[in-house]
Amino acid sequence: MKCGNFDTNATALKQRIQTHERYGANDLNTWIFDHFQLQEGLSVLELGCGTGKQTLPMAKLIGSTGHIVAVDISQEALESVFRSAQELKLENRISVVCKGIDGIGKYVPKPVDRVLSSYSLYYAESPDAVFRDLHRLLNPEGILFFCGPAKDNNDELKRFHYSLAGTQPPKDSGAGEFMEGTGQRLARELFATVEVFSFDNPLRFDSADALYAYWAAYNLYDVRLENEFKAMAKQYFQSQQCFETIKRVVGVRAAKRA
Ligand SMILES: C[S@@+](CC[C@H](N)C(=O)[O-])C[C@H]1O[C@@H](n2cnc3c(N)ncnc32)[C@H](O)[C@@H]1O
């Protein structure tokens, strides 16, 4: 899938993560770690680590004997991971690698126990090759967990946006199609056991400013609609106390051994 404007922008990513933490009813990381089966001493490959939302808590969970190779295409995001890791004295447990997901098999030298990819595996240009590499890189007891948006993710915000744009929403973002289609199919072709999970996180905005700030850091954002969006959000909150949009997440856990 092609990267959009906000997909590699570390500042926009931080803004979205803060919004999820402030306005979200549920916690994505708790759900991920409930399914990822991490233990002390494990080696982890993380694809599309962003600013380290999962990397840093994972570094605590794997302890001083574990290690994480955290890959991202954004140097800015990786610098943020490294700074946070230093502040938390976790930098010895994390190696950051500024590269794309495609070609992963060429630059990760050693087998790993776990692969995590939260909101990023669908950026692979050749997902078939990436899945083959991941399957080969994983130890026999290894587990791959990837998650991302369902096709109906944030439908409420999409409706709000497209009523303004005066156009029909595109059929799918590509990411939803990957999470519900291609990604699951590729996992099933290679892995012995594949399980699919879902997670809903309602975001409840309490003001027009909060709703606008989220949209402005989201891939629906369109500079040409900026004033109209602000006006429509203001109008909405004149009669309503809350705007709710639901982050709908699909998670896939693939184990090498049955
Ligand atoms: C939505 S963020 C997810 C970050 C983090 N995993 C999280 O859940 O907060 C997607 C990340 O994927 C990275 N990315 C996009 N395309 C990539 C590619 N082809 N290879 C590696 N990373 C990529 C972006 O730079 C961004 O940091």
The ligand as a MOL file (V3000), in Angstrom:
LIG
                    3D

  0  0  0     0  0            999 V3000
M  V30 BEGIN CTAB
M  V30 COUNTS 27 29 0 0 0
M  V30 BEGIN ATOM
M  V30 1 C 0.6990 4.3360 12.1390 0
M  V30 2 S 2.4050 4.3110 12.5200 0 CHG=1
M  V30 3 C 2.4270 3.0010 13.7210 0
M  V30 4 C 3.4890 3.1780 14.7550 0
M  V30 5 C 3.4330 2.2350 15.9330 0
M  V30 6 N 3.6050 0.8430 15.5600 0
M  V30 7 C 2.1460 2.4310 16.7010 0
M  V30 8 O 1.2630 1.5470 16.6720 0
M  V30 9 O 2.0240 3.4820 17.3350 0 CHG=-1
M  V30 10 C 3.1160 3.5860 11.0720 0
M  V30 11 C 4.6300 3.6040 11.0720 0
M  V30 12 O 5.0700 2.8440 9.9460 0
M  V30 13 C 6.1690 3.4990 9.3620 0
M  V30 14 N 6.2650 3.0800 7.9410 0
M  V30 15 C 5.4950 3.4470 6.8930 0
M  V30 16 N 5.8990 2.8010 5.7900 0
M  V30 17 C 6.9420 2.0150 6.1510 0
M  V30 18 C 7.7760 1.1060 5.4500 0
M  V30 19 N 7.6080 0.8590 4.1450 0
M  V30 20 N 8.7640 0.4910 6.1270 0
M  V30 21 C 8.9480 0.7180 7.4550 0
M  V30 22 N 8.1740 1.5570 8.1680 0
M  V30 23 C 7.1830 2.1940 7.5300 0
M  V30 24 C 5.8790 4.9860 9.5370 0
M  V30 25 O 7.0430 5.7670 9.4630 0
M  V30 26 C 5.2090 5.0050 10.9100 0
M  V30 27 O 6.1330 5.2650 11.9340 0
M  V30 END ATOM
M  V30 BEGIN BOND
M  V30 1 1 1 2
M  V30 2 1 2 3
M  V30 3 1 2 10
M  V30 4 1 3 4
M  V30 5 1 4 5
M  V30 6 1 5 6
M  V30 7 1 5 7
M  V30 8 2 7 8
M  V30 9 1 7 9
M  V30 10 1 10 11
M  V30 11 1 11 12
M  V30 12 1 11 26
M  V30 13 1 12 13
M  V30 14 1 13 14
M  V30 15 1 13 24
M  V30 16 1 14 15
M  V30 17 1 14 23
M  V30 18 2 15 16
M  V30 19 1 16 17
M  V30 20 1 17 18
M  V30 21 2 17 23
M  V30 22 1 18 19
M  V30 23 2 18 20
M  V30 24 1 20 21
M  V30 25 2 21 22
M  V30 26 1 22 23
M  V30 27 1 24 25
M  V30 28 1 24 26
M  V30 29 1 26 27
M  V30 END BOND
M  V30 END CTAB
M  END
